[in-house]
């Protein structure tokens, strides 16, 4: 718990919801949201670590957890930070 709290301090926009990391990304419009998803999907595939996510108009909601460990791991934080970097130029 202490390590997760410390990692959250350096992972902008993400919160802990039970055994998952959560973030809702807000983009300027649907095109911005949809532009984010392929880049994030490619990173997730390279990491072999796939998010639970949904897209409604300009919002992409993401939950991350590591099923192998039954909760949050460093892999989740790595993917969260990569998603932040992908989203940064696209956020409205």
C-alpha positions as CSV (number, residue, x, y, z in Angstrom):
1,X,0.0,0.0,0.0
2,X,2.8,2.4,0.8
3,X,4.6,1.7,-2.4
4,X,1.4,2.2,-4.4
5,X,0.7,5.5,-2.6
6,X,4.3,6.7,-3.4
7,X,4.0,5.7,-7.1
8,X,0.6,7.5,-7.4
9,X,2.4,10.7,-6.3
10,X,4.4,10.6,-9.5
11,X,1.7,9.4,-11.8
12,X,-0.4,12.4,-12.7
13,X,-4.1,12.0,-12.9
14,X,-4.4,8.4,-11.7
15,X,-6.1,7.2,-8.6
16,X,-6.5,3.9,-6.8
17,X,-9.9,2.3,-7.0
18,X,-9.8,-0.9,-5.0
19,X,-7.2,-3.2,-6.7
20,X,-7.0,-1.0,-9.9
21,X,-5.5,2.2,-11.1
22,X,-8.1,4.5,-12.7
23,X,-8.1,7.5,-14.9
24,X,-10.5,9.3,-17.1
25,X,-8.9,11.2,-19.9
26,X,-10.8,14.2,-21.3
27,X,-9.9,15.2,-24.9
28,X,-11.2,18.2,-26.9
29,X,-13.4,16.0,-29.0
30,X,-14.1,12.5,-30.3
31,X,-11.2,12.6,-32.7
32,X,-8.7,13.4,-29.9
33,X,-10.0,10.5,-27.8
34,X,-9.9,8.1,-30.7
35,X,-6.4,9.3,-31.7
36,X,-5.2,8.4,-28.2
37,X,-6.5,4.8,-28.3
38,X,-4.3,3.3,-31.1
39,X,-1.1,4.6,-29.6
40,X,-2.0,3.4,-26.1
41,X,-3.1,0.0,-27.6
42,X,0.3,-0.4,-29.4
43,X,2.2,0.3,-26.1
44,X,-0.1,-2.1,-24.2
45,X,0.4,-4.8,-26.8
46,X,4.3,-4.4,-26.6
47,X,4.1,-4.7,-22.9
48,X,1.6,-7.6,-23.1
49,X,-0.5,-5.7,-20.6
50,X,-3.9,-4.8,-21.7
51,X,-6.2,-2.1,-20.1
52,X,-9.9,-2.3,-19.3
53,X,-11.1,0.8,-21.1
54,X,-14.1,2.5,-22.7
55,X,-14.6,5.5,-24.9
56,X,-17.7,7.7,-24.9
57,X,-17.4,10.8,-27.2
58,X,-14.4,12.7,-25.8
59,X,-13.7,10.6,-22.7
60,X,-11.6,7.5,-22.4
61,X,-11.9,5.7,-19.0
62,X,-9.1,3.4,-18.1
63,X,-8.6,0.8,-15.4
64,X,-5.3,-1.0,-15.0
65,X,-4.5,-4.1,-12.8
66,X,-2.2,-7.0,-13.1
67,X,-4.3,-10.2,-13.1
68,X,-1.3,-12.4,-12.4
69,X,-0.7,-10.7,-9.0
70,X,-4.3,-10.0,-8.3
71,X,-3.9,-6.2,-8.0
72,X,-1.7,-3.3,-8.9
73,X,1.9,-3.8,-9.9
74,X,4.7,-1.7,-11.4
75,X,3.6,-2.8,-14.8
76,X,0.4,-0.9,-14.3
77,X,2.3,2.3,-13.3
78,X,4.6,1.9,-16.4
79,X,1.5,1.6,-18.7
80,X,-0.2,4.5,-16.9
81,X,2.8,6.8,-17.4
82,X,3.1,5.8,-21.1
83,X,-0.6,6.6,-21.5
84,X,-0.1,10.0,-19.9
85,X,2.7,10.7,-22.4
86,X,0.6,9.7,-25.3
87,X,-2.4,11.8,-24.1
88,X,-0.4,14.9,-23.3
89,X,-0.3,16.5,-26.8
90,X,-4.0,15.4,-27.4
91,X,-5.7,16.7,-24.3
92,X,-7.8,19.8,-24.8
